[in-house]
Amino acid sequence: MGCGNVFFTLLITFSVALITYNIIISSNAPLKQELPGPSRSSSSITVDPIIKMPVDKSRGGSGSKRLFHTAVTASDSVYNTWQCRVMYYWFKKMKETPNSDMGGFTRILHSGKADKHMNEIPTFVAQPLPSGMDQGYIVLNRPWAFVQWLQQADIKEDYILMSEPDHIIVKPIPNLSRDGLGAAFPFFYIEPKKYESVLRKYFPEEKGPITDIDPIGNSPVIVGKESLKKIAPTWMNVSLAMKKDPETDKAFGWVLEMYAYAVSSALHGVGNILYKDFMIQPPWDTEVGKKFIIHYTYGCDYNMKGELTYGKIGEWRFDKRSYDSVAPPRNLPLPPPGVPESVVTLVKMVNEATANIPNWGS
């Protein structure tokens, strides 16, 4: 067992070194010449300035679907596991509805070992980073897990949707990517221009203007599989380099890995359609509307009058962090009258999933 651990550590060290070498070499190479689809400067793509989607959104009239594979990285913690089970329940339900381009699904489990839900959720077991390499920032396991999955798994679809355990799919998702561009949700707190001096360490001026770095994270993103195979090793390497740099670590904090993906996508010339209707984040977004995903990253606290009490535990609340060591019970109480549609929908969907998932809470 000791020899095996030494061998695995050496293997990862060699892999990281090789990736580091490749990105250093590639920083002086014309990366865009090797990539599919048009460059950012192409004038052949007409984009609607309001929704930032290509004007022609047709499927060419052939009826063929451009399927994408949904991938979710997770640990084997109780916290991640119950969220994955809820997420997969709704994935299965929405996949079979009209207008869906949803193909296969994989939970990329970066705990290094199988768990008891392997038969319930399609799962690829990835190895975590060697002890100490994540410096307490467990999210760094995400890009490394994607590198392993993309190298080792047989992925039938030509596109990948990178999603997260705390996503609930509320409508069937079409393939929103077009013309060599990814499709991504724009985050207001990802501000490349504001942090240009820091980002130039990883995205030198000869690569292009800082605005080539999109205000995105790695999720939700729909991107071509072959493009992601090029981006993922760079994403891993840039994430590690950013975490090791005190200035960058201080500047970006918990969103460091998101910046690393945005930089890596830009380094490989893969631009993204900024699709604001990709998801909502209650309680700030109050209506579901035409959105596809509910991302329940924020706590929802209300008094019994239906008034938001954010920053103060409400008389009624739903916060995923309340269930970090135990799954939420079935039949959570619905919010009081006056609470926005987005929050009501979220709780109803969690309740439906938990009511129908066998052996819930075990």
Helices and strands as residue ranges (DSSP letters): H 2-26, G 31-34, E 68-74, H 78-95, E 102-109, E 123-125, G 138-140, H 141-152, E 159-163, E 167-169, E 182-184, H 196-199, G 205-207, G 210-212, E 221-224, H 225-244, H 246-252, G 253-255, H 256-267, E 272-274, E 279-280, E 293-295, E 300-302, E 316-318, G 320-323, H 341-356
